[in-house]
Amino acid sequence: MISLEGLVSRQSKIAMVGLGYVGLPLAVSFDKVADVIGYDISNRKIEELKRGFDATGEIASSDLISSEIEFTTDPDRLKETEFIIVTVPTPIHKSKRPDLAPVKSASRTIGQNLAKNSIVVFESTFYPGVTEEICIPILEAESGLICGVDFKVGYSPERINPGDQTYTVENIVKVVSGQDEETLETVARVYEAVITAGVFRASSIRVAEAAKVIENTQRDLNIALMNELSILFNKMGISTSDVLEAAGTKWNFLKFKPGLVGGHCIGVDPYYLTHKAEAVGYNPQVILAGRRINDGMGKYVAEMTVKKLIEVRKTVNGSRVLVLGLTFKENVSDIRNSKVVDILQNLKEFGVTALVHDPMANVNDVREEYGLELSSLAEIGKVDGVVWAVDHDAFKHITPWHLKELCGNGNGHGVVVDVKSILNRAEVESQGLVYWSL
Ligand SMILES: NC(=O)c1ccc[n+]([C@@H]2O[C@H](COP(=O)([O-])OP(=O)(O)OC[C@H]3O[C@@H](n4cnc5c(N)ncnc54)[C@H](O)[C@@H]3O)[C@@H](O)[C@H]2O)c1
């Protein structure tokens, strides 16, 4: 069986299958201690990586160029490796059901190229049971090998937070698991070679799978509670941020804020858990209630923007609103499942001309994924309102005075909607603008 010693002495190789936000940083870390083959099905991605360009923005070009990772789209190369880490996407269908197609396809490819005595570790976010009930049977069928005898399997969920410079792959404790004691120990030792924060040995693969999916479910629910409170306090005319500031002085009050929950993790992973819950005959109520609230926040923000425009006597139909930020969160280029798109869509339904500016997002990706055109600040002209949706550092130069300058369309006050509650209300209002925040 593969060992850490074999890897660090470069007698055997590690393969990373799927080189996105999760796989690439991990490949770069392992490259420091072992020979790494980086496999991805996307030709474009592999060509970019070979040229030293990481479209996710996580890895600097110099680090890519100086790495010795062998980037390839050739699945045959997996035969050279004995420790395979799978970091392919786990999206959901429109129906909110898990879409396991990439995981199944990766398992098929690995199975067809699986060397005897290998360990395959899945990192993609799963509901409890995916590794054992779905991946192992595919690996066995495609390889003709027997799991537990000819090869072993582990699961180690990823916890990185793209765009975060403080918590990186190496300094977040990594949960590891294996199908037996020996596999667990090998998986743990391999990860310990690069994860300086250390590893946590979970008692089983299912426990590790469940641990990951509840981390994001818990966060989703906590934000959903804040969003519900925000809707409630708005009806009562109370400032949610003032309430949270006051409540936050208690030592055990959790510091969550209301906001949009987009992206491919927090807004998606709970559906993996609820799918499994239903499969075992349990109808999850709290988790799905939270999902419904969070999924509705884009529409809510758009409706509140329109109400504010009406309050300042703007004619909604034909008014112009600038939305700042499109990516699913601050300081990343990732636009997948962005809830800002819901704001834009709903504003348009009211007849508002909604413009969006985001220096972090890729123009072509935005066009391809949403059919939207990004606007540049210089060309936007005057608008009736600004929705500050994403807190990019790149927006830090925009002051309340700039907002007033932007909001000079027609008569009446301009409206500023501060989705992230980052602006100072008094400063915005002192510019003669009407301020609203979640
Ligand atoms: N991005 C995050 O913040 C984050 C954090 C923790 C966990 N996760 C989980 O990690 C997993 C990967 O997420 P990501 O954000 O890195 O995804 P991603 O979309 O950025 O990257 C996935 C890569 O896998 C490739 N791919 C797809 N199918 C493949 C196949 N069959 N064979 C080989 N390559 C294939 C894609 O081309 C892509 O380059 C998901 O399960 C996600 O939920 C993501």
The ligand as an SDF file (V2000), in Angstrom:
LIG
                    3D

 44 48  0  0  0  0  0  0  0  0999 V2000
  -14.6590   26.6720   -3.5480 N   0  0  0  0  0  0  0  0  0  0  0  0
  -14.8800   26.5760   -2.2410 C   0  0  0  0  0  0  0  0  0  0  0  0
  -14.9700   27.5530   -1.5400 O   0  0  0  0  0  0  0  0  0  0  0  0
  -15.0010   25.2340   -1.5910 C   0  0  0  0  0  0  0  0  0  0  0  0
  -14.7010   25.1240   -0.2330 C   0  0  0  0  0  0  0  0  0  0  0  0
  -14.8150   23.8900    0.3690 C   0  0  0  0  0  0  0  0  0  0  0  0
  -15.2570   22.8030   -0.3680 C   0  0  0  0  0  0  0  0  0  0  0  0
  -15.5720   22.9470   -1.6890 N   0  0  0  0  0  0  0  0  0  0  0  0
  -16.0020   21.7710   -2.4340 C   0  0  0  0  0  0  0  0  0  0  0  0
  -14.9050   21.3250   -3.2020 O   0  0  0  0  0  0  0  0  0  0  0  0
  -15.3700   20.7760   -4.4300 C   0  0  0  0  0  0  0  0  0  0  0  0
  -14.7070   21.4740   -5.6000 C   0  0  0  0  0  0  0  0  0  0  0  0
  -15.0920   22.8210   -5.5960 O   0  0  0  0  0  0  0  0  0  0  0  0
  -14.3200   23.9440   -6.3960 P   0  0  0  0  0  0  0  0  0  0  0  0
  -14.8610   25.2430   -5.9410 O   0  0  0  0  0  0  0  0  0  0  0  0
  -12.8510   23.7030   -6.3490 O   0  0  0  0  0  0  0  0  0  0  0  0
  -14.8480   23.6330   -7.8840 O   0  0  0  0  0  0  0  0  0  0  0  0
  -14.3370   24.2820   -9.2510 P   0  0  0  0  0  0  0  0  0  0  0  0
  -15.4790   24.2960  -10.1520 O   0  0  0  0  0  0  0  0  0  0  0  0
  -13.5850   25.5500   -8.9520 O   0  0  0  0  0  0  0  0  0  0  0  0
  -13.2550   23.2510   -9.7860 O   0  0  0  0  0  0  0  0  0  0  0  0
  -13.5570   21.9730  -10.1410 C   0  0  0  0  0  0  0  0  0  0  0  0
  -12.6320   21.5380  -11.2650 C   0  0  0  0  0  0  0  0  0  0  0  0
  -12.9500   20.1810  -11.5510 O   0  0  0  0  0  0  0  0  0  0  0  0
  -12.8920   20.0050  -12.9480 C   0  0  0  0  0  0  0  0  0  0  0  0
  -13.6860   18.8250  -13.2860 N   0  0  0  0  0  0  0  0  0  0  0  0
  -15.0220   18.6870  -13.4000 C   0  0  0  0  0  0  0  0  0  0  0  0
  -15.3480   17.4170  -13.6720 N   0  0  0  0  0  0  0  0  0  0  0  0
  -14.1820   16.7240  -13.7490 C   0  0  0  0  0  0  0  0  0  0  0  0
  -13.8600   15.3810  -14.0050 C   0  0  0  0  0  0  0  0  0  0  0  0
  -14.8090   14.4890  -14.2350 N   0  0  0  0  0  0  0  0  0  0  0  0
  -12.5570   15.0300  -14.0200 N   0  0  0  0  0  0  0  0  0  0  0  0
  -11.5940   15.9440  -13.7920 C   0  0  0  0  0  0  0  0  0  0  0  0
  -11.8340   17.2350  -13.5320 N   0  0  0  0  0  0  0  0  0  0  0  0
  -13.1170   17.6230  -13.5070 C   0  0  0  0  0  0  0  0  0  0  0  0
  -13.4170   21.2860  -13.5310 C   0  0  0  0  0  0  0  0  0  0  0  0
  -12.9830   21.4690  -14.8700 O   0  0  0  0  0  0  0  0  0  0  0  0
  -12.8190   22.3080  -12.5660 C   0  0  0  0  0  0  0  0  0  0  0  0
  -11.5600   22.7770  -13.0060 O   0  0  0  0  0  0  0  0  0  0  0  0
  -16.8870   20.9150   -4.4020 C   0  0  0  0  0  0  0  0  0  0  0  0
  -17.4500   19.7400   -3.8970 O   0  0  0  0  0  0  0  0  0  0  0  0
  -17.1070   22.0380   -3.4240 C   0  0  0  0  0  0  0  0  0  0  0  0
  -18.3610   21.9620   -2.8030 O   0  0  0  0  0  0  0  0  0  0  0  0
  -15.4270   24.1340   -2.3290 C   0  0  0  0  0  0  0  0  0  0  0  0
  1  2  1  0
  2  3  2  0
  2  4  1  0
  4  5  1  0
  4 44  2  0
  5  6  2  0
  6  7  1  0
  7  8  2  0
  8  9  1  0
  8 44  1  0
  9 10  1  0
  9 42  1  0
 10 11  1  0
 11 12  1  0
 11 40  1  0
 12 13  1  0
 13 14  1  0
 14 15  2  0
 14 16  1  0
 14 17  1  0
 17 18  1  0
 18 19  2  0
 18 20  1  0
 18 21  1  0
 21 22  1  0
 22 23  1  0
 23 24  1  0
 23 38  1  0
 24 25  1  0
 25 26  1  0
 25 36  1  0
 26 27  1  0
 26 35  1  0
 27 28  2  0
 28 29  1  0
 29 30  1  0
 29 35  2  0
 30 31  1  0
 30 32  2  0
 32 33  1  0
 33 34  2  0
 34 35  1  0
 36 37  1  0
 36 38  1  0
 38 39  1  0
 40 41  1  0
 40 42  1  0
 42 43  1  0
M  CHG  2   8   1  16  -1
M  END
$$$$
